[in-house]
Amino acid sequence: MQKPVVVHGIRGYLSRTETFVGNQVTGLQEYAPVVVCHHRSDNREFDIEKMYVISEHRSGIQKARSNVLYSALRKLAAPDVDAAVQWVRQYNPALLHLHYAVDAA
């Protein structure tokens, strides 16, 4: 039987000071973790197989526009949100866990 999926949303995955988040992502043995984040740090201690890094899926003018919007307002561009949502939906998650209130917005 397949495990239910938990999607973990966080802006940056995963700084060395956020090991508590990594423990939450990898510690739920009854669930299959999926991560959606804006960018990835150089810390690979808690990397998992199913991860969508928004900043790695952009190119050209979309990348430039998205970078300006995120740098200035810490907001994701609509095409970035749409692509991440489409990717998440394929896993039919049982739960969305947004690790910080600012990420939920």
C-alpha positions in Angstrom: 0.0 0.0 0.0 1.2 3.4 -0.9 2.0 5.9 1.8 0.0 9.2 1.9 2.0 12.2 0.7 2.8 15.3 2.8 3.9 18.3 0.8 6.4 20.5 2.7 6.5 24.1 1.6 9.3 26.4 2.6 11.1 29.3 0.9 14.6 28.0 1.1 15.5 24.4 1.7 17.4 24.0 4.0 19.7 26.2 5.9 22.0 24.6 8.5 20.0 26.4 11.3 16.7 24.7 10.2 17.5 21.1 11.0 14.2 20.9 12.9 12.5 21.3 9.5 14.6 18.6 8.0 13.7 16.3 10.9 10.0 17.0 10.3 10.4 16.3 6.6 12.3 13.0 7.0 10.9 11.9 10.3 7.3 11.1 9.4 7.7 7.4 8.6 4.0 6.9 7.8 4.0 9.5 5.1 6.0 10.1 1.9 7.6 13.5 1.9 7.5 15.9 -1.1 9.2 19.3 -0.8 8.4 22.5 -2.7 10.7 25.4 -2.2 11.8 28.6 -3.9 15.5 27.9 -3.7 17.9 25.3 -2.3 20.8 26.0 0.0 24.2 24.2 -0.3 23.2 22.1 2.7 22.2 18.6 1.3 21.8 16.8 4.6 18.0 16.5 4.3 17.6 16.4 0.6 14.9 14.0 -0.6 14.1 12.4 -3.9 10.9 14.3 -4.7 11.7 18.0 -4.5 10.5 20.9 -6.7 12.9 23.9 -6.6 11.1 26.8 -8.2 14.2 28.8 -9.0 15.7 25.8 -10.9 12.7 25.6 -13.3 12.9 29.1 -14.8 14.7 30.5 -17.8 15.0 33.5 -20.0 12.7 36.5 -19.4 10.6 34.5 -16.9 13.7 33.9 -14.8 14.6 37.6 -14.8 11.0 38.7 -14.0 10.7 36.1 -11.3 14.0 37.0 -9.7 13.1 40.7 -9.5 9.7 40.0 -8.0 11.1 37.6 -5.4 14.1 39.8 -4.5 12.0 43.0 -4.1 8.8 41.6 -2.6 9.6 38.0 -1.5 6.6 37.1 -3.7 6.4 34.3 -6.3 5.4 35.1 -9.9 2.1 33.6 -11.0 3.7 31.2 -13.5 6.0 29.9 -10.8 3.1 29.2 -8.5 1.1 27.5 -11.3 4.0 25.3 -12.2 4.6 24.3 -8.5 0.9 23.6 -7.9 0.7 21.5 -11.1 3.8 19.5 -9.9 2.3 19.0 -6.4 -1.1 17.9 -7.7 0.4 14.8 -9.4 1.2 13.4 -5.9 -2.4 13.9 -4.6 -1.2 15.1 -1.1 -3.0 14.2 2.0 -1.5 17.2 3.8 0.2 20.5 3.0 2.7 21.5 5.7 3.9 25.1 5.2 6.7 25.6 7.7 6.5 29.3 8.2 3.4 31.6 8.1 5.1 33.9 5.6 5.4 30.9 3.2 1.7 30.2 3.5 0.9 33.6 2.0 
